[in-house]
Amino acid sequence: MEATGTDEVDKLKTKFISAWNNMKYSWVLKTKTYFSRNSPVLLLGKCYHFKFEDENKLLPARSGCTIEDHVIAGNVEEFRKDFISRIWLTYREEFPQIEGSAFTTDCGWGCTLRTGQMLLAQGLILHFLGRAWTWPDALNIENSDSDSWTSNTVKKFTASFEASLSGESELNTPTVSQKETIRRHSDDHEMRNEIYHRKIISWFGDSPLALFGLHQLIKYGKKSGKKAGDWYGPAVVAHILRKAVEEARHPDLQGITIYVAQDCTVYSSDVIDKQCTSMASDNTDDKAVIILIPVRLGGERTNIDYLDFVKGILSLEYCVGIIGGKPKQSYYFAGFQDDSLIYMDPHYCQSFVDVSIKDFPLETFHCPSPKKMSFRKMDPSCTIGFYCRNVQDFKRASEEITKSSSSPLDAFPQITGDLLCLFILKSEAPKRC
């Protein structure tokens, strides 16, 4: 009887925390984000300009503009589509209970795990779809800056989800309905892309069966002394992601691995060894690698001298983002404009979506609006991610990171010195006895 009473108290606490955090974090998408018309925007190695195409036309008399303003020309729509196409993973509630706990939500404690998921998802997008891929329906997501996002759009998500319940539930990785796909995509290439788009999202579902879902990540985190409800730092999450990819037995994932830097040092020989290790003896292809480098950008506060370093990293085509944020609040950094970082925020509590259902709704896995944060507010602890498709790609990336040359924007100073202050590329690891 006493144990039953304790269980009821734990469940009540969990429900209260879920309700509180849902109220606490519901506002995050309602504030507008302003972008300068005169400065380029970098998003995971791609550069966008928001300048007016016709310089003879008058611009609105204000200092900035939102990316939703139609008067702004240039690459605005391309930037919006690119940003929205990135996979967004947020707090969820009412998912299957996490083993060994009473939690059915990660509100208030799972943000670093979510940002780690987003970084890994970007690596998988590069691996299966390429950097040029964008979601065809990205611009159909309603603008989160209006009240409709929390009313009409949520109703639309609900209707879409309810409609999907009539479909057949599958334990295997869901595939796209052939009839729906052929209707919307006449091209086989686009059909393949949509299949992988859904497949990647399904790997991050909030269920015990999802390869990189919260339940699995928490299981791997136990070896680091972490459990559901604990705070996970960027370095711990890097090792959890490595373990999750190593343990994944899906055939599509046998061609990719993760390397985590040791004491801010990337040993090239170790990376290449991981890329050349094959599960099948008759497979001689190199493995792709996601390189994760936990670093610290200063002492108690972030050192402003590292601003150009962070800009340089996010300007590289090999970058898959940064697991970072503000103190005790993790964000997924994917770009920048001037001295502000562009990020996706996991602190938004959404309802559980069963990704084992055919044609599960995709909208809640894509962020309709970017957010910006001053670099000065960034927490010094973070994990940087890179993706290299093969050994040659890794060698090119190593040369690009360490060579003495200007970064992609002419205004940036040389970044080599800053890079070497934070992490080092060495040819071989020290001999171990």
C-alpha positions in Angstrom: 0.0 0.0 0.0 2.8 2.4 0.8 4.5 1.7 -2.5 1.3 2.3 -4.3 0.9 5.6 -2.6 4.5 6.6 -3.5 3.8 5.7 -7.2 0.7 7.9 -7.1 2.7 10.8 -5.7 5.3 10.4 -8.4 2.7 10.4 -11.1 1.1 13.5 -9.7 4.4 15.2 -9.5 5.1 14.3 -13.1 1.8 15.6 -14.3 2.2 18.8 -12.4 5.7 19.4 -13.8 4.4 18.7 -17.3 1.5 21.1 -16.9 3.8 23.8 -15.4 6.5 23.5 -18.1 3.9 23.4 -20.9 2.6 26.7 -19.6 6.1 28.0 -19.0 7.5 27.2 -22.5 4.4 27.8 -24.6 5.3 31.4 -25.3 8.7 30.9 -26.9 7.5 30.9 -30.5 5.3 34.0 -30.2 8.0 36.6 -30.3 9.2 38.0 -33.6 12.8 37.6 -34.7 14.3 40.5 -36.7 17.0 40.2 -39.3 19.1 43.0 -40.8 18.6 43.7 -44.5 22.2 44.6 -44.9 24.1 41.7 -43.4 24.5 38.2 -44.8 23.0 35.3 -42.9 25.0 32.0 -42.6 23.1 28.8 -42.0 25.2 25.6 -41.8 27.6 26.6 -44.4 25.1 28.4 -46.7 25.1 32.1 -47.2 21.9 34.2 -47.7 21.5 37.9 -48.5 18.2 39.7 -47.7 18.9 42.9 -49.6 16.2 44.5 -51.7 16.5 43.3 -55.3 15.4 46.6 -56.8 17.6 49.3 -55.1 15.4 52.0 -56.6 12.4 51.0 -54.5 12.0 52.5 -51.0 12.5 50.3 -48.0 10.2 50.5 -44.9 11.5 53.1 -42.4 12.7 50.8 -39.7 15.9 49.2 -38.7 15.1 45.6 -39.4 12.7 43.2 -40.8 11.3 39.8 -40.1 12.0 37.0 -42.5 8.3 36.8 -43.1 8.0 40.3 -44.6 7.3 40.0 -48.3 8.9 43.4 -49.1 12.3 41.8 -48.5 13.7 40.1 -51.6 17.0 38.4 -52.3 17.2 34.9 -50.6 14.5 35.3 -48.0 12.3 32.5 -49.2 15.3 30.3 -49.8 16.5 30.9 -46.3 13.1 30.2 -44.8 12.8 27.0 -46.7 16.3 25.9 -45.7 15.8 26.7 -42.0 12.3 25.1 -41.8 13.6 22.0 -43.5 16.0 21.2 -40.6 14.6 18.7 -38.1 13.3 20.3 -35.0 13.1 18.2 -31.8 11.4 19.6 -28.7 10.0 18.7 -25.4 7.1 16.2 -25.7 4.5 15.0 -23.2 2.3 12.0 -22.8 4.8 9.6 -24.4 5.4 6.0 -23.2 6.8 6.0 -19.6 10.6 6.0 -19.5 11.8 2.7 -17.9 12.9 3.1 -14.3 11.1 6.4 -13.8 7.6 7.9 -13.7 8.4 10.4 -16.5 6.1 10.6 -19.5 7.5 14.0 -20.5 11.0 15.6 -20.7 9.8 19.1 -20.0 12.3 21.0 -17.9 15.2 18.6 -18.1 15.6 17.1 -21.6 16.7 20.1 -23.6 20.4 19.1 -24.1 19.3 15.6 -25.3 16.9 17.3 -27.7 19.6 19.6 -29.1 21.9 16.6 -29.4 19.2 14.8 -31.4 18.9 17.8 -33.7 22.6 17.8 -34.4 22.6 14.1 -35.1 19.5 14.5 -37.3 21.3 17.2 -39.4 24.2 14.8 -39.8 21.8 12.1 -41.1 20.2 14.5 -43.4 23.6 15.3 -45.0 24.3 11.5 -45.1 21.1 10.4 -46.8 19.7 13.6 -48.5 22.6 16.0 -48.9 23.0 19.7 -48.0 20.9 20.9 -51.0 17.8 19.0 -49.8 14.8 21.0 -48.6 11.4 19.8 -47.5 8.9 20.6 -50.3 6.2 21.5 -47.8 8.4 23.7 -45.7 6.8 27.0 -46.6 3.3 25.7 -46.0 3.9 25.7 -42.2 2.0 28.6 -40.7 4.0 31.5 -39.3 4.5 31.0 -35.5 4.6 34.8 -35.0 0.8 34.9 -35.3 -1.7 33.5 -32.8 -2.8 31.0 -35.4 0.2 28.8 -34.7 -1.2 27.8 -31.3 -4.8 27.5 -32.4 -5.6 26.8 -36.1 -2.3 25.1 -36.8 -2.5 22.9 -33.7 -6.0 21.9 -34.8 -4.6 21.1 -38.2 -1.9 18.9 -36.6 -4.5 17.2 -34.4 -6.8 16.5 -37.4 -3.8 15.2 -39.4 -2.8 12.9 -36.5 -6.4 11.6 -36.0 -6.6 10.9 -39.6 -3.4 8.9 -39.4 -4.9 6.7 -36.7 -7.0 5.0 -39.3 -3.8 3.7 -40.9 -2.1 0.5 -40.0 0.4 0.7 -37.1 3.8 -0.7 -37.9 6.7 -1.7 -35.6 9.1 -1.3 -38.5 10.4 2.0 -39.9 7.4 3.7 -41.6 7.3 4.3 -45.3 5.5 6.9 -47.3 2.1 5.9 -48.8 2.8 5.1 -52.5 -0.5 6.7 -53.6 0.1 9.9 -51.7 3.7 10.1 -52.7 3.0 9.6 -56.4 0.3 12.2 -56.3 2.6 14.8 -54.8 5.9 13.8 -56.3 6.2 12.6 -59.9 9.9 12.2 -59.6 11.5 9.0 -58.2 14.3 11.1 -56.6 11.8 13.2 -54.7 10.0 10.1 -53.6 13.2 8.6 -52.2 14.0 11.8 -50.4 10.5 11.9 -48.8 11.0 8.3 -47.6 14.3 9.1 -46.0 12.9 12.3 -44.5 10.2 10.3 -42.7 12.6 7.5 -41.8 15.1 9.9 -40.2 12.4 11.5 -38.1 11.0 8.1 -37.0 14.5 7.3 -35.6 14.0 10.1 -33.1 10.5 9.2 -32.1 9.6 9.2 -28.4 9.2 5.5 -27.9 11.5 2.7 -26.6 11.8 1.3 -30.1 13.2 4.5 -31.7 16.9 4.1 -32.3 17.8 7.7 -31.3 14.7 8.5 -29.3 14.8 9.9 -25.8 14.2 6.4 -24.2 17.3 5.0 -25.9 19.5 8.0 -25.2 18.6 7.8 -21.5 19.5 4.2 -21.4 22.9 4.9 -22.8 23.3 7.8 -20.4 23.1 5.5 -17.4 26.7 4.5 -18.0 27.7 8.1 -17.5 25.8 8.2 -14.2 22.8 10.0 -15.7 19.1 9.2 -15.4 15.8 10.6 -16.5 15.2 14.0 -15.0 19.0 14.8 -14.6 20.8 17.7 -16.4 22.8 16.5 -19.3 25.8 18.5 -20.5 27.0 18.9 -24.1 30.0 16.6 -23.6 27.9 13.8 -22.0 25.4 14.0 -24.8 28.2 13.7 -27.4 29.2 10.3 -25.8 25.6 9.2 -25.6 25.1 9.9 -29.3 28.3 8.0 -30.1 27.0 5.0 -28.2 23.5 5.2 -29.8 25.0 5.1 -33.3 27.4 2.3 -32.5 24.5 0.2 -31.1 22.1 0.9 -34.0 21.5 -2.3 -36.0 19.5 -0.7 -38.8 21.0 -1.7 -42.2 20.8 1.9 -43.4 23.1 3.1 -40.5 26.0 0.7 -41.1 27.7 3.2 -43.2 28.0 5.9 -40.6 29.9 6.3 -37.3 30.6 8.9 -34.6 34.0 10.0 -33.3 34.2 12.0 -30.1 37.4 14.1 -29.6 39.6 13.3 -26.6 40.5 16.3 -24.5 39.8 18.7 -27.4 42.1 16.7 -29.7 41.0 15.0 -32.9 43.4 12.2 -33.8 43.3 11.7 -37.6 44.5 8.1 -37.5 41.7 7.2 -35.1 39.0 8.9 -37.2 40.3 7.1 -40.4 40.4 3.8 -38.5 36.7 4.2 -37.6 35.8 5.2 -41.2 37.6 2.1 -42.6 36.2 -0.4 -40.1 33.4 -2.2 -41.9 30.8 -4.5 -40.4 30.9 -6.7 -43.5 34.2 -8.1 -44.8 33.2 -7.8 -48.4 32.3 -4.1 -48.0 35.4 -1.9 -48.8 33.6 1.5 -48.8 34.6 4.1 -46.3 32.2 5.0 -43.5 30.9 8.5 -43.1 31.8 10.0 -39.8 30.2 12.6 -37.5 33.0 14.2 -35.5 31.9 15.7 -32.1 34.2 18.0 -30.3 33.3 19.1 -26.7 35.0 22.4 -26.0 34.8 25.3 -23.6 34.8 28.9 -25.0 36.1 30.6 -21.9 35.9 30.4 -18.1 32.7 31.3 -16.2 31.5 33.3 -19.2 32.0 32.9 -22.9 35.1 34.8 -24.1 34.1 37.3 -26.8 37.4 36.6 -28.6 35.9 33.3 -29.8 33.1 34.9 -31.7 35.0 34.7 -35.0 35.9 31.1 -34.3 32.2 30.2 -33.9 31.3 32.1 -37.0 34.0 30.4 -38.9 32.8 26.9 -37.8 29.2 27.6 -38.7 30.4 28.9 -42.1 31.9 25.5 -43.1 30.0 23.2 -45.3 31.1 20.3 -43.1 29.5 21.8 -40.0 26.3 20.1 -38.6 25.8 22.7 -35.8 26.6 23.3 -32.2 25.0 21.8 -29.0 25.1 24.9 -26.8 22.8 27.5 -25.3 22.6 29.7 -22.3 23.4 28.5 -18.8 21.1 25.6 -17.9 19.1 26.1 -21.2 20.3 24.3 -24.3 19.9 25.4 -27.9 20.9 24.0 -31.2 23.0 26.7 -33.0 22.8 26.4 -36.8 23.9 29.9 -38.0 24.5 33.5 -37.4 24.0 37.1 -38.5 26.5 39.7 -37.4 27.1 39.0 -33.7 24.0 37.0 -33.1 23.6 33.2 -33.2 20.6 31.6 -35.0 19.2 28.7 -33.2 16.3 26.2 -32.8 14.8 26.1 -29.4 13.7 22.7 -27.9 11.9 24.5 -25.0 8.4 24.1 -26.5 6.2 21.3 -25.1 4.4 19.4 -27.8 2.2 16.3 -27.7 3.5 12.9 -28.4 3.4 11.8 -32.0 3.4 8.0 -32.8 5.9 7.8 -35.6 5.1 4.1 -36.1 1.8 5.2 -37.8 1.8 5.4 -41.6 1.9 9.1 -42.8 2.4 10.5 -39.3 2.1 14.3 -39.3 5.5 16.0 -40.0 4.7 19.6 -39.1 5.6 19.5 -35.5 9.1 18.3 -36.4 9.9 21.4 -38.3 10.4 24.8 -36.7 8.4 27.6 -38.5 10.6 30.5 -37.3 14.3 30.9 -36.3 15.4 32.6 -33.1 18.5 34.8 -32.5 20.7 35.3 -29.5 23.6 37.5 -28.8 26.9 35.6 -28.7 27.7 37.2 -25.4 24.9 35.2 -23.7 26.2 31.9 -24.9 27.2 29.3 -22.3 31.0 28.5 -22.7 30.4 24.7 -22.7 29.3 23.4 -26.0 29.9 20.5 -28.5 30.8 21.2 -32.1 29.8 18.8 -34.9 31.2 18.0 -38.3 30.2 15.5 -41.0 32.5 13.9 -43.5 31.2 11.4 -46.0 34.4 9.4 -46.5 38.2 9.5 -45.7 39.0 11.9 -48.5 36.2 14.2 -47.3 37.7 14.1 -43.8 41.2 14.9 -45.1 39.8 17.9 -47.1 37.9 19.1 -44.0 41.0 18.8 -41.8 43.0 20.9 -44.3 40.2 23.5 -44.5 39.9 23.8 -40.8 43.6 24.2 -40.1 44.9 26.0 -43.1 45.8 29.7 -42.9 43.1 31.3 -45.0 40.2 33.6 -44.6 36.8 32.2 -43.7 33.9 32.3 -46.3 33.0 35.9 -45.6 35.7 38.4 -46.5 35.0 40.4 -43.3 36.2 37.5 -41.1 39.8 37.4 -39.9 41.9 34.3 -40.2 40.4 31.7 -37.8 43.3 29.1 -37.6 44.7 30.4 -34.4 41.4 30.3 -32.6 40.7 26.8 -33.9 43.9 25.5 -32.6 43.4 27.1 -29.2 40.2 25.0 -28.7 40.9 21.8 -30.5 43.9 20.2 -32.2 44.1 17.9 -35.2 46.9 15.4 -34.7 48.0 12.6 -37.1 48.2 9.9 -34.5 47.0 9.1 -31.0 49.7 8.4 -28.3 50.7 4.8 -27.9 48.7 3.0 -25.2 50.3 0.3 -23.0 
